[in-house]
Amino acid sequence: MRILLTAAAALALTAGLAEAQYKTPSAPPGPTPGGVHIAPNKNVQITPAPSGDEELALARRIPRNEAMKLVKEKKAVYIDVRSLDSYEQGHLPGAISIPLSELPNRFKDLPAKEFLITYCA
């Protein structure tokens, strides 16, 4: 039992240390094309971009009643990211249809200065 607890504690500590590590950029090897030498900035942290699953895990989630309240108060808009066929079969009242695959190309179609609530089910 002690060995199991010790192993679990060591694993948790190791995982915490691994997440705390980051890389800092190194100085370019000599002057840049403009002849200016740039010193490394020790305050800059470079972390890898999150994968799709990590991005989803980082997405803010709000309870259904809060979403409904925001939309009712005209502080938010529903964005239905399902296919157009699915949208036409049924959607939340007032929802805007922008399929997920088209979303990056249709940012201009999103309402400005409003909280956007995406859904796909």
N, CA, C and O atoms as a GROMACS GRO file, in nm:
protein
  484
    1MET      N    1   0.083  -0.119   0.000
    1MET     CA    2   0.000   0.000   0.000
    1MET      C    3   0.088   0.126   0.000
    1MET      O    4   0.058   0.221  -0.072
    2ARG      N    5   0.195   0.127   0.080
    2ARG     CA    6   0.286   0.242   0.084
    2ARG      C    7   0.352   0.265  -0.050
    2ARG      O    8   0.370   0.378  -0.094
    3ILE      N    9   0.388   0.154  -0.117
    3ILE     CA   10   0.453   0.166  -0.246
    3ILE      C   11   0.357   0.230  -0.347
    3ILE      O   12   0.397   0.315  -0.426
    4LEU      N   13   0.232   0.189  -0.343
    4LEU     CA   14   0.131   0.244  -0.433
    4LEU      C   15   0.111   0.393  -0.408
    4LEU      O   16   0.105   0.470  -0.504
    5LEU      N   17   0.101   0.434  -0.283
    5LEU     CA   18   0.085   0.576  -0.250
    5LEU      C   19   0.208   0.656  -0.289
    5LEU      O   20   0.195   0.766  -0.342
    6THR      N   21   0.326   0.601  -0.265
    6THR     CA   22   0.450   0.669  -0.302
    6THR      C   23   0.459   0.686  -0.453
    6THR      O   24   0.497   0.792  -0.502
    7ALA      N   25   0.424   0.582  -0.528
    7ALA     CA   26   0.427   0.589  -0.673
    7ALA      C   27   0.327   0.692  -0.725
    7ALA      O   28   0.358   0.768  -0.816
    8ALA      N   29   0.208   0.694  -0.667
    8ALA     CA   30   0.106   0.791  -0.708
    8ALA      C   31   0.151   0.933  -0.680
    8ALA      O   32   0.131   1.022  -0.762
    9ALA      N   33   0.212   0.955  -0.564
    9ALA     CA   34   0.261   1.089  -0.530
    9ALA      C   35   0.373   1.131  -0.623
    9ALA      O   36   0.376   1.246  -0.667
   10ALA      N   37   0.465   1.040  -0.654
   10ALA     CA   38   0.575   1.071  -0.745
   10ALA      C   39   0.523   1.103  -0.884
   10ALA      O   40   0.572   1.196  -0.949
   11LEU      N   41   0.424   1.028  -0.931
   11LEU     CA   42   0.365   1.053  -1.061
   11LEU      C   43   0.297   1.189  -1.067
   11LEU      O   44   0.313   1.261  -1.165
   12ALA      N   45   0.223   1.224  -0.964
   12ALA     CA   46   0.155   1.354  -0.959
   12ALA      C   47   0.256   1.468  -0.957
   12ALA      O   48   0.237   1.569  -1.024
   13LEU      N   49   0.363   1.452  -0.881
   13LEU     CA   50   0.466   1.555  -0.874
   13LEU      C   51   0.536   1.571  -1.008
   13LEU      O   52   0.560   1.683  -1.052
   14THR      N   53   0.568   1.461  -1.072
   14THR     CA   54   0.634   1.464  -1.202
   14THR      C   55   0.544   1.530  -1.306
   14THR      O   56   0.592   1.609  -1.387
   15ALA      N   57   0.416   1.498  -1.306
   15ALA     CA   58   0.322   1.557  -1.402
   15ALA      C   59   0.313   1.708  -1.380
   15ALA      O   60   0.308   1.784  -1.477
   16GLY      N   61   0.310   1.750  -1.256
   16GLY     CA   62   0.302   1.894  -1.226
   16GLY      C   63   0.426   1.967  -1.273
   16GLY      O   64   0.416   2.079  -1.323
   17LEU      N   65   0.541   1.907  -1.258
   17LEU     CA   66   0.665   1.971  -1.303
   17LEU      C   67   0.672   1.977  -1.455
   17LEU      O   68   0.720   2.076  -1.511
   18ALA      N   69   0.623   1.874  -1.521
   18ALA     CA   70   0.626   1.872  -1.667
   18ALA      C   71   0.538   1.983  -1.724
   18ALA      O   72   0.575   2.043  -1.825
   19GLU      N   73   0.424   2.010  -1.662
   19GLU     CA   74   0.336   2.115  -1.711
   19GLU      C   75   0.393   2.253  -1.685
   19GLU      O   76   0.359   2.348  -1.756
   20ALA      N   77   0.477   2.268  -1.585
   20ALA     CA   78   0.530   2.398  -1.548
   20ALA      C   79   0.648   2.440  -1.636
   20ALA      O   80   0.690   2.556  -1.628
   21GLN      N   81   0.702   2.351  -1.718
   21GLN     CA   82   0.817   2.384  -1.801
   21GLN      C   83   0.772   2.458  -1.925
   21GLN      O   84   0.663   2.434  -1.977
   22TYR      N   85   0.855   2.548  -1.972
   22TYR     CA   86   0.829   2.619  -2.095
   22TYR      C   87   0.961   2.654  -2.161
   22TYR      O   88   1.067   2.646  -2.099
   23LYS      N   89   0.953   2.693  -2.285
   23LYS     CA   90   1.072   2.729  -2.359
   23LYS      C   91   1.077   2.879  -2.376
   23LYS      O   92   0.973   2.943  -2.395
   24THR      N   93   1.196   2.935  -2.371
   24THR     CA   94   1.213   3.076  -2.403
   24THR      C   95   1.288   3.084  -2.534
   24THR      O   96   1.374   3.000  -2.561
   25PRO      N   97   1.258   3.183  -2.616
   25PRO     CA   98   1.325   3.192  -2.745
   25PRO      C   99   1.472   3.225  -2.726
   25PRO      O  100   1.511   3.294  -2.632
   26SER      N  101   1.553   3.174  -2.817
   26SER     CA  102   1.695   3.206  -2.812
   26SER      C  103   1.723   3.323  -2.905
   26SER      O  104   1.643   3.352  -2.994
   27ALA      N  105   1.834   3.388  -2.884
   27ALA     CA  106   1.871   3.502  -2.967
   27ALA      C  107   1.906   3.454  -3.106
   27ALA      O  108   1.960   3.344  -3.122
   28PRO      N  109   1.877   3.532  -3.207
   28PRO     CA  110   1.914   3.492  -3.342
   28PRO      C  111   2.067   3.488  -3.354
   28PRO      O  112   2.135   3.564  -3.285
   29PRO      N  113   2.121   3.401  -3.438
   29PRO     CA  114   2.265   3.388  -3.450
   29PRO      C  115   2.326   3.503  -3.529
   29PRO      O  116   2.358   3.486  -3.647
   30GLY      N  117   2.342   3.616  -3.468
   30GLY     CA  118   2.402   3.732  -3.535
   30GLY      C  119   2.298   3.836  -3.570
   30GLY      O  120   2.182   3.824  -3.532
   31PRO      N  121   2.341   3.937  -3.642
   31PRO     CA  122   2.249   4.046  -3.677
   31PRO      C  123   2.138   3.998  -3.769
   31PRO      O  124   2.155   3.906  -3.849
   32THR      N  125   2.024   4.064  -3.757
   32THR     CA  126   1.910   4.035  -3.844
   32THR      C  127   1.935   4.100  -3.979
   32THR      O  128   2.031   4.177  -3.992
   33PRO      N  129   1.854   4.074  -4.080
   33PRO     CA  130   1.876   4.132  -4.212
   33PRO      C  131   1.889   4.284  -4.212
   33PRO      O  132   1.958   4.340  -4.297
   34GLY      N  133   1.825   4.352  -4.119
   34GLY     CA  134   1.835   4.497  -4.112
   34GLY      C  135   1.960   4.544  -4.040
   34GLY      O  136   1.980   4.664  -4.024
   35GLY      N  137   2.045   4.451  -3.996
   35GLY     CA  138   2.167   4.486  -3.926
   35GLY      C  139   2.148   4.510  -3.778
   35GLY      O  140   2.241   4.550  -3.708
   36VAL      N  141   2.027   4.485  -3.727
   36VAL     CA  142   1.997   4.509  -3.586
   36VAL      C  143   2.008   4.377  -3.511
   36VAL      O  144   1.953   4.276  -3.554
   37HIS      N  145   2.079   4.378  -3.399
   37HIS     CA  146   2.090   4.258  -3.317
   37HIS      C  147   1.980   4.262  -3.212
   37HIS      O  148   1.963   4.361  -3.142
   38ILE      N  149   1.906   4.152  -3.201
   38ILE     CA  150   1.796   4.145  -3.106
   38ILE      C  151   1.836   4.052  -2.992
   38ILE      O  152   1.870   3.936  -3.014
   39ALA      N  153   1.831   4.105  -2.871
   39ALA     CA  154   1.863   4.025  -2.753
   39ALA      C  155   1.743   3.941  -2.715
   39ALA      O  156   1.629   3.982  -2.737
   40PRO      N  157   1.766   3.822  -2.659
   40PRO     CA  158   1.653   3.739  -2.619
   40PRO      C  159   1.574   3.804  -2.507
   40PRO      O  160   1.630   3.874  -2.422
   41ASN      N  161   1.445   3.782  -2.508
   41ASN     CA  162   1.357   3.837  -2.405
   41ASN      C  163   1.324   3.724  -2.308
   41ASN      O  164   1.252   3.631  -2.344
   42LYS      N  165   1.374   3.732  -2.188
   42LYS     CA  166   1.354   3.627  -2.088
   42LYS      C  167   1.209   3.623  -2.038
   42LYS      O  168   1.170   3.526  -1.973
   43ASN      N  169   1.129   3.725  -2.067
   43ASN     CA  170   0.991   3.731  -2.019
   43ASN      C  171   0.891   3.666  -2.116
   43ASN      O  172   0.774   3.648  -2.082
   44VAL      N  173   0.937   3.630  -2.234
   44VAL     CA  174   0.849   3.571  -2.333
   44VAL      C  175   0.845   3.421  -2.314
   44VAL      O  176   0.949   3.356  -2.301
   45GLN      N  177   0.725   3.366  -2.313
   45GLN     CA  178   0.707   3.223  -2.301
   45GLN      C  179   0.644   3.170  -2.429
   45GLN      O  180   0.545   3.224  -2.477
   46ILE      N  181   0.703   3.066  -2.483
   46ILE     CA  182   0.649   3.005  -2.603
   46ILE      C  183   0.598   2.867  -2.566
   46ILE      O  184   0.673   2.782  -2.517
   47THR      N  185   0.471   2.846  -2.590
   47THR     CA  186   0.412   2.716  -2.561
   47THR      C  187   0.352   2.663  -2.690
   47THR      O  188   0.307   2.741  -2.774
   48PRO      N  189   0.350   2.533  -2.707
   48PRO     CA  190   0.292   2.477  -2.830
   48PRO      C  191   0.143   2.506  -2.837
   48PRO      O  192   0.075   2.515  -2.735
   49ALA      N  193   0.093   2.520  -2.959
   49ALA     CA  194  -0.050   2.542  -2.978
   49ALA      C  195  -0.126   2.420  -2.931
   49ALA      O  196  -0.081   2.307  -2.952
   50PRO      N  197  -0.240   2.440  -2.867
   50PRO     CA  198  -0.317   2.325  -2.819
   50PRO      C  199  -0.373   2.244  -2.936
   50PRO      O  200  -0.403   2.299  -3.042
   51SER      N  201  -0.388   2.116  -2.915
   51SER     CA  202  -0.449   2.030  -3.016
   51SER      C  203  -0.600   2.056  -3.014
   51SER      O  204  -0.649   2.130  -2.929
   52GLY      N  205  -0.672   1.995  -3.105
   52GLY     CA  206  -0.817   2.013  -3.110
   52GLY      C  207  -0.885   1.974  -2.981
   52GLY      O  208  -0.976   2.044  -2.935
   53ASP      N  209  -0.843   1.862  -2.922
   53ASP     CA  210  -0.903   1.818  -2.797
   53ASP      C  211  -0.873   1.915  -2.683
   53ASP      O  212  -0.959   1.942  -2.599
   54GLU      N  213  -0.750   1.968  -2.681
   54GLU     CA  214  -0.714   2.063  -2.576
   54GLU      C  215  -0.791   2.194  -2.592
   54GLU      O  216  -0.833   2.253  -2.493
   55GLU      N  217  -0.809   2.238  -2.717
   55GLU     CA  218  -0.885   2.361  -2.740
   55GLU      C  219  -1.028   2.343  -2.691
   55GLU      O  220  -1.085   2.433  -2.630
   56LEU      N  221  -1.085   2.229  -2.719
   56LEU     CA  222  -1.222   2.201  -2.674
   56LEU      C  223  -1.230   2.201  -2.522
   56LEU      O  224  -1.325   2.253  -2.464
   57ALA      N  225  -1.130   2.144  -2.458
   57ALA     CA  226  -1.128   2.139  -2.312
   57ALA      C  227  -1.114   2.279  -2.253
   57ALA      O  228  -1.162   2.305  -2.142
   58LEU      N  229  -1.048   2.371  -2.326
   58LEU     CA  230  -1.028   2.506  -2.276
   58LEU      C  231  -1.147   2.598  -2.305
   58LEU      O  232  -1.155   2.708  -2.250
   59ALA      N  233  -1.238   2.555  -2.390
   59ALA     CA  234  -1.351   2.639  -2.426
   59ALA      C  235  -1.438   2.668  -2.304
   59ALA      O  236  -1.465   2.579  -2.224
   60ARG      N  237  -1.480   2.792  -2.292
   60ARG     CA  238  -1.567   2.829  -2.181
   60ARG      C  239  -1.703   2.765  -2.201
   60ARG      O  240  -1.758   2.765  -2.311
   61ARG      N  241  -1.756   2.712  -2.097
   61ARG     CA  242  -1.888   2.650  -2.101
   61ARG      C  243  -1.978   2.724  -2.003
   61ARG      O  244  -1.936   2.762  -1.894
   62ILE      N  245  -2.103   2.745  -2.045
   62ILE     CA  246  -2.197   2.812  -1.956
   62ILE      C  247  -2.320   2.724  -1.942
   62ILE      O  248  -2.355   2.650  -2.034
   63PRO      N  249  -2.387   2.731  -1.828
   63PRO     CA  250  -2.508   2.652  -1.808
   63PRO      C  251  -2.620   2.697  -1.903
   63PRO      O  252  -2.622   2.812  -1.946
   64ARG      N  253  -2.710   2.607  -1.934
   64ARG     CA  254  -2.820   2.634  -2.026
   64ARG      C  255  -2.902   2.755  -1.982
   64ARG      O  256  -2.935   2.841  -2.065
   65ASN      N  257  -2.934   2.762  -1.854
   65ASN     CA  258  -3.018   2.874  -1.807
   65ASN      C  259  -2.947   3.008  -1.824
   65ASN      O  260  -3.012   3.109  -1.853
   66GLU      N  261  -2.814   3.011  -1.805
   66GLU     CA  262  -2.739   3.135  -1.825
   66GLU      C  263  -2.739   3.174  -1.973
   66GLU      O  264  -2.753   3.292  -2.007
   67ALA      N  265  -2.722   3.076  -2.061
   67ALA     CA  266  -2.724   3.103  -2.206
   67ALA      C  267  -2.859   3.160  -2.247
   67ALA      O  268  -2.865   3.259  -2.320
   68MET      N  269  -2.966   3.098  -2.200
   68MET     CA  270  -3.100   3.145  -2.235
   68MET      C  271  -3.123   3.288  -2.184
   68MET      O  272  -3.183   3.369  -2.254
   69LYS      N  273  -3.076   3.317  -2.064
   69LYS     CA  274  -3.091   3.451  -2.007
   69LYS      C  275  -3.016   3.555  -2.089
   69LYS      O  276  -3.069   3.662  -2.118
   70LEU      N  277  -2.891   3.524  -2.128
   70LEU     CA  278  -2.811   3.617  -2.208
   70LEU      C  279  -2.876   3.645  -2.343
   70LEU      O  280  -2.878   3.760  -2.388
   71VAL      N  281  -2.929   3.542  -2.407
   71VAL     CA  282  -2.994   3.561  -2.537
   71VAL      C  283  -3.123   3.642  -2.521
   71VAL      O  284  -3.151   3.731  -2.601
   72LYS      N  285  -3.200   3.612  -2.418
   72LYS     CA  286  -3.324   3.684  -2.393
   72LYS      C  287  -3.298   3.833  -2.368
   72LYS      O  288  -3.376   3.918  -2.411
   73GLU      N  289  -3.186   3.864  -2.298
   73GLU     CA  290  -3.150   4.003  -2.269
   73GLU      C  291  -3.077   4.069  -2.386
   73GLU      O  292  -3.031   4.182  -2.375
   74LYS      N  293  -3.068   3.997  -2.500
   74LYS     CA  294  -3.000   4.045  -2.621
   74LYS      C  295  -2.853   4.079  -2.596
   74LYS      O  296  -2.798   4.172  -2.656
   75LYS      N  297  -2.791   4.003  -2.506
   75LYS     CA  298  -2.648   4.019  -2.477
   75LYS      C  299  -2.567   3.908  -2.545
   75LYS      O  300  -2.444   3.912  -2.544
   76ALA      N  301  -2.635   3.811  -2.603
   76ALA     CA  302  -2.567   3.699  -2.667
   76ALA      C  303  -2.649   3.650  -2.786
   76ALA      O  304  -2.768   3.680  -2.798
   77VAL      N  305  -2.583   3.574  -2.873
   77VAL     CA  306  -2.647   3.517  -2.992
   77VAL      C  307  -2.605   3.371  -3.002
   77VAL      O  308  -2.489   3.336  -2.977
   78TYR      N  309  -2.701   3.285  -3.039
   78TYR     CA  310  -2.669   3.145  -3.064
   78TYR      C  311  -2.611   3.130  -3.204
   78TYR      O  312  -2.663   3.188  -3.299
   79ILE      N  313  -2.503   3.053  -3.215
   79ILE     CA  314  -2.446   3.018  -3.344
   79ILE      C  315  -2.455   2.866  -3.357
   79ILE      O  316  -2.390   2.793  -3.283
   80ASP      N  317  -2.536   2.820  -3.451
   80ASP     CA  318  -2.555   2.677  -3.476
   80ASP      C  319  -2.445   2.634  -3.573
   80ASP      O  320  -2.446   2.676  -3.688
   81VAL      N  321  -2.352   2.551  -3.527
   81VAL     CA  322  -2.238   2.512  -3.610
   81VAL      C  323  -2.258   2.376  -3.678
   81VAL      O  324  -2.164   2.318  -3.731
   82ARG      N  325  -2.382   2.326  -3.676
   82ARG     CA  326  -2.412   2.201  -3.745
   82ARG      C  327  -2.427   2.228  -3.895
   82ARG      O  328  -2.422   2.343  -3.938
   83SER      N  329  -2.444   2.123  -3.972
   83SER     CA  330  -2.465   2.138  -4.116
   83SER      C  331  -2.596   2.214  -4.141
   83SER      O  332  -2.683   2.220  -4.055
   84LEU      N  333  -2.606   2.271  -4.260
   84LEU     CA  334  -2.727   2.345  -4.295
   84LEU      C  335  -2.850   2.254  -4.293
   84LEU      O  336  -2.958   2.297  -4.252
   85ASP      N  337  -2.833   2.130  -4.337
   85ASP     CA  338  -2.946   2.035  -4.333
   85ASP      C  339  -2.996   2.015  -4.191
   85ASP      O  340  -3.117   2.016  -4.166
   86SER      N  341  -2.904   1.997  -4.097
   86SER     CA  342  -2.943   1.979  -3.956
   86SER      C  343  -3.010   2.104  -3.903
   86SER      O  344  -3.109   2.096  -3.830
   87TYR      N  345  -2.957   2.220  -3.939
   87TYR     CA  346  -3.015   2.348  -3.896
   87TYR      C  347  -3.159   2.359  -3.946
   87TYR      O  348  -3.248   2.398  -3.870
   88GLU      N  349  -3.181   2.325  -4.073
   88GLU     CA  350  -3.314   2.337  -4.132
   88GLU      C  351  -3.414   2.238  -4.071
   88GLU      O  352  -3.534   2.263  -4.074
   89GLN      N  353  -3.365   2.128  -4.016
   89GLN     CA  354  -3.453   2.031  -3.951
   89GLN      C  355  -3.502   2.082  -3.817
   89GLN      O  356  -3.606   2.038  -3.767
   90GLY      N  357  -3.430   2.175  -3.759
   90GLY     CA  358  -3.471   2.234  -3.632
   90GLY      C  359  -3.352   2.301  -3.565
   90GLY      O  360  -3.240   2.250  -3.567
   91HIS      N  361  -3.379   2.417  -3.504
   91HIS     CA  362  -3.274   2.492  -3.438
   91HIS      C  363  -3.333   2.580  -3.328
   91HIS      O  364  -3.455   2.596  -3.319
   92LEU      N  365  -3.247   2.635  -3.246
   92LEU     CA  366  -3.293   2.726  -3.140
   92LEU      C  367  -3.346   2.854  -3.203
   92LEU      O  368  -3.291   2.901  -3.302
   93PRO      N  369  -3.451   2.912  -3.147
   93PRO     CA  370  -3.506   3.036  -3.202
   93PRO      C  371  -3.399   3.146  -3.207
   93PRO      O  372  -3.332   3.173  -3.108
   94GLY      N  373  -3.386   3.208  -3.324
   94GLY     CA  374  -3.292   3.319  -3.340
   94GLY      C  375  -3.149   3.276  -3.370
   94GLY      O  376  -3.062   3.361  -3.388
   95ALA      N  377  -3.123   3.146  -3.374
   95ALA     CA  378  -2.987   3.098  -3.399
   95ALA      C  379  -2.942   3.130  -3.541
   95ALA      O  380  -3.022   3.125  -3.635
   96ILE      N  381  -2.816   3.162  -3.554
   96ILE     CA  382  -2.755   3.189  -3.684
   96ILE      C  383  -2.685   3.060  -3.728
   96ILE      O  384  -2.612   2.999  -3.650
   97SER      N  385  -2.708   3.018  -3.853
   97SER     CA  386  -2.645   2.897  -3.904
   97SER      C  387  -2.511   2.930  -3.969
   97SER      O  388  -2.505   2.998  -4.072
   98ILE      N  389  -2.404   2.882  -3.907
   98ILE     CA  390  -2.271   2.891  -3.967
   98ILE      C  391  -2.203   2.757  -3.939
   98ILE      O  392  -2.148   2.736  -3.830
   99PRO      N  393  -2.206   2.665  -4.036
   99PRO     CA  394  -2.144   2.535  -4.014
   99PRO      C  395  -1.998   2.550  -3.971
   99PRO      O  396  -1.927   2.640  -4.017
  100LEU      N  397  -1.955   2.463  -3.883
  100LEU     CA  398  -1.821   2.471  -3.825
  100LEU      C  399  -1.713   2.480  -3.930
  100LEU      O  400  -1.617   2.555  -3.913
  101SER      N  401  -1.726   2.405  -4.040
  101SER     CA  402  -1.624   2.408  -4.145
  101SER      C  403  -1.615   2.544  -4.213
  101SER      O  404  -1.511   2.577  -4.271
  102GLU      N  405  -1.722   2.624  -4.208
  102GLU     CA  406  -1.725   2.756  -4.271
  102GLU      C  407  -1.691   2.869  -4.174
  102GLU      O  408  -1.668   2.983  -4.216
  103LEU      N  409  -1.688   2.838  -4.046
  103LEU     CA  410  -1.672   2.942  -3.944
  103LEU      C  411  -1.550   3.031  -3.966
  103LEU      O  412  -1.564   3.153  -3.958
  104PRO      N  413  -1.430   2.977  -3.992
  104PRO     CA  414  -1.315   3.066  -4.011
  104PRO      C  415  -1.332   3.165  -4.126
  104PRO      O  416  -1.277   3.276  -4.122
  105ASN      N  417  -1.406   3.128  -4.229
  105ASN     CA  418  -1.426   3.216  -4.345
  105ASN      C  419  -1.544   3.312  -4.327
  105ASN      O  420  -1.565   3.400  -4.410
  106ARG      N  421  -1.620   3.295  -4.219
  106ARG     CA  422  -1.740   3.377  -4.202
  106ARG      C  423  -1.739   3.460  -4.074
  106ARG      O  424  -1.845   3.498  -4.024
  107PHE      N  425  -1.620   3.487  -4.021
  107PHE     CA  426  -1.613   3.570  -3.901
  107PHE      C  427  -1.681   3.705  -3.920
  107PHE      O  428  -1.738   3.760  -3.826
  108LYS      N  429  -1.676   3.757  -4.042
  108LYS     CA  430  -1.739   3.887  -4.069
  108LYS      C  431  -1.891   3.881  -4.055
  108LYS      O  432  -1.955   3.984  -4.036
  109ASP      N  433  -1.948   3.761  -4.064
  109ASP     CA  434  -2.093   3.744  -4.051
  109ASP      C  435  -2.139   3.737  -3.905
  109ASP      O  436  -2.259   3.739  -3.877
  110LEU      N  437  -2.043   3.729  -3.813
  110LEU     CA  438  -2.078   3.719  -3.671
  110LEU      C  439  -2.113   3.857  -3.616
  110LEU      O  440  -2.048   3.955  -3.651
  111PRO      N  441  -2.212   3.865  -3.531
  111PRO     CA  442  -2.249   3.994  -3.473
  111PRO      C  443  -2.133   4.051  -3.389
  111PRO      O  444  -2.074   3.981  -3.307
  112ALA      N  445  -2.104   4.178  -3.411
  112ALA     CA  446  -1.997   4.243  -3.336
  112ALA      C  447  -2.045   4.278  -3.195
  112ALA      O  448  -2.162   4.311  -3.175
  113LYS      N  449  -1.957   4.272  -3.101
  113LYS     CA  450  -1.980   4.315  -2.963
  113LYS      C  451  -2.090   4.237  -2.892
  113LYS      O  452  -2.155   4.289  -2.802
  114GLU      N  453  -2.112   4.114  -2.934
  114GLU     CA  454  -2.208   4.028  -2.865
  114GLU      C  455  -2.139   3.899  -2.825
  114GLU      O  456  -2.048   3.852  -2.894
  115PHE      N  457  -2.182   3.843  -2.715
  115PHE     CA  458  -2.131   3.715  -2.668
  115PHE      C  459  -2.186   3.609  -2.761
  115PHE      O  460  -2.307   3.604  -2.784
  116LEU      N  461  -2.100   3.523  -2.816
  116LEU     CA  462  -2.143   3.421  -2.909
  116LEU      C  463  -2.148   3.286  -2.838
  116LEU      O  464  -2.053   3.245  -2.773
  117ILE      N  465  -2.260   3.219  -2.852
  117ILE     CA  466  -2.280   3.087  -2.790
  117ILE      C  467  -2.296   2.988  -2.904
  117ILE      O  468  -2.397   2.987  -2.973
  118THR      N  469  -2.195   2.903  -2.923
  118THR     CA  470  -2.203   2.802  -3.027
  118THR      C  471  -2.264   2.674  -2.972
  118THR      O  472  -2.247   2.641  -2.854
  119TYR      N  473  -2.334   2.605  -3.056
  119TYR     CA  474  -2.387   2.475  -3.016
  119TYR      C  475  -2.391   2.384  -3.137
  119TYR      O  476  -2.395   2.430  -3.252
  120CYS      N  477  -2.391   2.253  -3.110
  120CYS     CA  478  -2.391   2.156  -3.220
  120CYS      C  479  -2.483   2.038  -3.192
  120CYS      O  480  -2.474   1.936  -3.261
  121ALA      N  481  -2.569   2.049  -3.095
  121ALA     CA  482  -2.658   1.936  -3.067
  121ALA      C  483  -2.800   1.984  -3.049
  121ALA      O  484  -2.890   1.903  -3.024
   0.00000   0.00000   0.00000
